[in-house]
Amino acid sequence: MSKGTLYLCATPIGNLGDITARCLETLENVDLIAAEDTRQTLKLLNHFEIHTPMTSYYEHNKREKGNYLIEKLLAGESIAVVSDAGTPAISDPGEDLVKLAIENGIRITPVPGAVAGISALISSGLTTGRFCFEGFLSMNKRQRKIHLEEIKTETRTMLFYEAPHKLHATLSDLCDALGEERKIVLARELTKLHEEFVRTTLGEAVEKYKDEQPKGEFVLVIEGASTTEAETDCTSLSIEEHVKMLMDEGMSEGDAIKAAAKQRGVPKNEVYSVIKKK
């Protein structure tokens, strides 16, 4: 028996007119749709009069449901994975299902479409030649601190996602890490009726949302550090001083070695060997 195919279907991030003909055809013809938010996906299916069976697949059931979906794929069924909006497997449990499918020799086919981060980037006015996707900052204090340390010398334009109720805390932490004058574009409600781009600095963004209640999901597009800033931050310190500074800020030695290596643009083993010689 031949195995089924796993389709990664990008759905609209707001405007239903952005769905592709290929996505509609795929959703109509697969055996099952695995949806991160079945209520949201049902609205989409009803709008386009698609009646394909659907099951939930989200962060808190991905382990057990992932095995269930793999069994169906191995039995020859075809499955489409969709997130609540946009492209699945980006800051999304679809990533885990892709890995499981690869382990089981199952064919994976992308059905491209909208990506919130890219839509925000191309509309931001910031540099698009080199950029990096940073996703959501961790709520874990230690991991959040490490992440913020690692991006201090990042010269590429950075893309973050954030929910409205966490926006001000995230802006405050980014401002502390990157400085008040760093440029930021906050993209909200992309492709929807109240789409908005706020082009400002981190310091001004913190002030703006201190009292203002934000609405809708946000993409934060942040200017990278200048090459001079990045080089000065790293090269003004020896490796030992750099690691010590990070440890003084609360990191363990292992985390400090990892962060210093990334900030200096050198292999982790190079930093590790210097520190362990002491």
C-alpha positions as CSV (number, residue, x, y, z in Angstrom):
1,M,0.0,0.0,0.0
2,S,1.4,3.4,-1.0
3,K,1.7,6.1,1.7
4,G,-0.4,9.3,1.6
5,T,0.9,12.8,1.2
6,L,1.1,15.5,3.8
7,Y,0.1,18.9,2.4
8,L,1.2,22.1,4.2
9,C,-1.5,24.6,3.2
10,A,-1.1,28.3,3.7
11,T,-4.5,30.0,4.4
12,P,-5.3,33.7,4.4
13,I,-4.0,35.8,7.4
14,G,-7.1,38.0,7.2
15,N,-8.5,38.7,3.7
16,L,-10.2,35.6,2.3
17,G,-9.5,36.8,-1.2
18,D,-5.8,35.9,-0.6
19,I,-6.4,32.1,-0.7
20,T,-5.0,30.4,-3.7
21,A,-6.9,28.2,-6.2
22,R,-4.4,25.4,-5.4
23,C,-5.1,25.6,-1.7
24,L,-8.9,25.3,-2.3
25,E,-8.4,22.4,-4.6
26,T,-6.2,20.6,-2.0
27,L,-8.5,21.2,0.9
28,E,-11.4,19.9,-1.1
29,N,-9.6,16.7,-2.3
30,V,-7.6,15.5,0.7
31,D,-9.0,12.8,3.0
32,L,-8.6,14.9,6.2
33,I,-7.8,18.4,7.3
34,A,-5.7,18.8,10.5
35,A,-6.4,22.3,11.8
36,E,-4.8,24.2,14.6
37,D,-8.1,26.0,15.3
38,T,-11.0,24.0,14.0
39,R,-13.5,26.8,14.7
40,Q,-11.4,29.3,12.6
41,T,-10.9,26.7,9.8
42,L,-14.6,25.8,9.8
43,K,-15.4,29.4,8.9
44,L,-13.0,29.2,6.0
45,L,-14.4,25.9,4.8
46,N,-18.0,27.0,5.0
47,H,-17.2,30.2,3.1
48,F,-15.8,28.2,0.2
49,E,-18.4,25.3,0.6
50,I,-15.7,22.7,1.4
51,H,-17.0,19.7,3.4
52,T,-13.8,17.7,3.9
53,P,-13.6,16.0,7.4
54,M,-11.5,17.9,9.9
55,T,-9.6,17.1,13.1
56,S,-7.8,19.2,15.6
57,Y,-4.0,19.4,15.8
58,Y,-2.6,22.0,18.1
59,E,0.2,22.6,20.6
60,H,-1.4,20.7,23.5
61,N,-2.4,17.5,21.6
62,K,0.3,17.4,19.0
63,R,2.1,14.4,20.5
64,E,-0.9,12.0,20.6
65,K,-2.6,13.5,17.5
66,G,0.6,13.5,15.6
67,N,0.9,9.7,15.9
68,Y,-2.7,9.4,14.9
69,L,-2.1,11.4,11.7
70,I,1.0,9.5,10.8
71,E,-0.9,6.2,11.1
72,K,-3.5,7.6,8.6
73,L,-0.8,8.8,6.2
74,L,1.0,5.4,6.4
75,A,-2.4,3.8,5.6
76,G,-2.5,5.8,2.3
77,E,-4.7,8.8,3.3
78,S,-3.8,12.3,2.3
79,I,-3.9,15.1,4.9
80,A,-3.8,18.9,4.7
81,V,-2.3,20.8,7.7
82,V,-3.5,24.3,8.3
83,S,-2.7,26.8,11.0
84,D,-5.3,29.3,12.4
85,A,-4.0,31.7,9.7
86,G,-1.1,31.9,7.3
87,T,1.6,29.3,6.7
88,P,1.7,26.2,9.0
89,A,5.0,25.0,10.6
90,I,6.2,28.5,11.4
91,S,6.0,29.1,15.2
92,D,3.4,26.4,14.9
93,P,3.0,22.7,15.9
94,G,2.9,21.7,12.2
95,E,6.7,21.8,12.5
96,D,6.6,18.6,14.7
97,L,4.3,16.8,12.3
98,V,6.7,17.6,9.4
99,K,9.6,16.0,11.3
100,L,7.4,12.9,12.1
101,A,6.4,12.6,8.5
102,I,10.1,12.7,7.3
103,E,11.0,10.1,9.9
104,N,8.3,7.8,8.4
105,G,9.2,8.4,4.8
106,I,6.0,10.3,4.0
107,R,5.9,12.7,1.1
108,I,5.5,16.4,2.1
109,T,4.2,19.0,-0.3
110,P,4.0,22.7,0.4
111,V,1.0,24.7,-0.9
112,P,2.4,28.3,-0.6
113,G,0.5,31.4,0.4
114,A,0.4,34.2,2.9
115,V,3.1,34.6,5.6
116,A,2.5,37.4,8.1
117,G,6.1,38.0,8.8
118,I,7.0,38.5,5.1
119,S,4.0,40.7,4.5
120,A,5.1,42.9,7.4
121,L,8.7,43.0,6.2
122,I,8.1,44.0,2.6
123,S,5.8,46.9,3.9
124,S,8.1,48.1,6.6
125,G,10.6,50.2,4.7
126,L,13.5,48.5,6.6
127,T,16.2,46.5,4.9
128,T,14.9,43.3,3.3
129,G,18.1,42.1,1.7
130,R,19.0,40.2,4.9
131,F,16.6,39.3,7.6
132,C,16.0,36.7,10.3
133,F,12.8,35.3,11.8
134,E,12.9,35.3,15.6
135,G,9.3,34.2,16.3
136,F,8.0,34.7,19.9
137,L,10.2,35.6,22.8
138,S,10.0,32.9,25.4
139,M,8.0,33.5,28.5
140,N,10.7,31.5,30.4
141,K,12.8,34.2,32.1
142,R,16.1,32.4,31.5
143,Q,15.4,31.6,27.8
144,R,14.1,35.1,27.2
145,K,17.3,36.6,28.7
146,I,19.5,34.4,26.5
147,H,17.5,35.3,23.4
148,L,17.7,39.0,24.0
149,E,21.5,38.7,24.6
150,E,21.9,36.8,21.3
151,I,20.2,39.5,19.2
152,K,22.1,42.5,20.6
153,T,24.6,42.4,17.8
154,E,22.3,41.0,15.1
155,T,22.8,43.1,12.0
156,R,19.9,41.6,10.0
157,T,16.4,43.0,10.1
158,M,14.5,40.9,12.7
159,L,10.9,39.6,12.7
160,F,9.0,38.9,15.9
161,Y,5.5,37.8,16.5
162,E,3.5,38.9,19.5
163,A,0.0,38.8,21.0
164,P,-1.6,42.1,22.1
165,H,-1.7,41.3,25.8
166,K,2.1,40.7,25.9
167,L,3.1,43.5,23.5
168,H,4.1,46.2,26.1
169,A,6.3,43.8,28.1
170,T,8.0,42.6,25.0
171,L,8.6,46.1,23.7
172,S,10.1,47.1,27.1
173,D,12.5,44.1,27.1
174,L,13.5,44.8,23.4
175,C,14.1,48.4,24.3
176,D,16.3,47.5,27.2
177,A,18.3,45.1,25.1
178,L,18.6,47.1,21.8
179,G,18.2,50.7,22.9
180,E,15.5,53.4,22.6
181,E,16.6,54.7,19.2
182,R,16.4,51.3,17.4
183,K,13.8,51.6,14.6
184,I,10.8,49.3,14.7
185,V,7.7,48.8,12.6
186,L,4.6,47.3,14.3
187,A,2.3,45.7,11.8
188,R,-1.2,45.0,13.0
189,E,-4.3,43.3,11.6
190,L,-2.5,42.6,8.3
191,T,-4.8,42.4,5.2
192,K,-7.8,43.1,7.4
193,L,-10.1,46.2,7.5
194,H,-8.1,47.9,10.3
195,E,-4.6,47.1,9.0
196,E,-2.0,49.4,10.5
197,F,1.7,50.0,10.3
198,V,3.3,52.0,13.1
199,R,6.8,53.2,12.1
200,T,8.7,54.5,15.1
201,T,11.5,53.7,17.6
202,L,11.5,51.2,20.4
203,G,11.5,53.9,23.0
204,E,8.5,55.7,21.4
205,A,6.7,52.4,21.0
206,V,7.1,51.6,24.7
207,E,5.5,55.0,25.5
208,K,2.7,54.6,23.0
209,Y,1.5,51.3,24.3
210,K,2.0,52.0,28.0
211,D,-1.5,53.3,28.3
212,E,-3.0,52.4,24.9
213,Q,-4.7,48.9,24.8
214,P,-3.4,47.2,21.6
215,K,-5.7,45.0,19.5
216,G,-5.0,42.2,17.0
217,E,-1.9,40.1,16.4
218,F,1.3,41.9,15.8
219,V,4.4,41.4,13.7
220,L,7.4,43.4,15.0
221,V,10.0,44.3,12.3
222,I,13.1,45.6,14.0
223,E,16.1,47.3,12.5
224,G,19.4,45.3,12.9
225,A,22.4,46.7,14.6
226,S,24.9,48.7,12.5
227,T,28.1,46.8,11.7
228,T,30.0,49.3,13.8
229,E,27.8,48.7,16.8
230,A,28.1,44.9,16.4
231,E,31.8,45.0,16.0
232,T,32.4,47.4,18.9
233,D,30.2,45.4,21.2
234,C,32.2,42.2,20.6
235,T,35.7,43.2,19.8
236,S,36.1,45.6,22.6
237,L,36.1,42.6,25.0
238,S,38.3,39.5,25.1
239,I,36.5,36.2,25.0
240,E,37.0,35.8,28.7
241,E,35.7,39.2,29.5
242,H,32.7,38.7,27.2
243,V,31.7,35.4,28.9
244,K,32.2,36.9,32.3
245,M,30.0,39.8,31.4
246,L,27.2,37.5,30.4
247,M,27.6,35.4,33.5
248,D,27.5,38.5,35.7
249,E,24.2,39.3,34.0
250,G,22.8,35.9,35.3
251,M,23.7,33.3,32.7
252,S,25.2,30.0,33.5
253,E,28.7,29.4,32.0
254,G,27.3,27.1,29.3
255,D,24.7,29.6,28.2
256,A,27.2,32.4,28.3
257,I,29.6,30.5,26.1
258,K,26.8,29.8,23.6
259,A,25.6,33.4,23.6
260,A,29.2,34.9,23.3
261,A,30.0,32.6,20.4
262,K,26.8,33.7,18.5
263,Q,27.5,37.4,19.2
264,R,31.1,37.2,18.1
265,G,30.2,35.1,15.0
266,V,32.6,32.2,16.0
267,P,32.1,28.5,16.6
268,K,31.0,27.6,20.2
269,N,34.0,25.2,20.5
270,E,36.4,28.2,20.0
271,V,34.9,30.1,22.9
272,Y,34.7,26.9,25.0
273,S,38.4,26.0,24.5
274,V,39.5,29.5,25.6
275,I,37.3,29.4,28.7
276,K,38.3,25.9,29.7
277,K,42.0,26.7,29.4
278,K,41.7,29.1,32.3
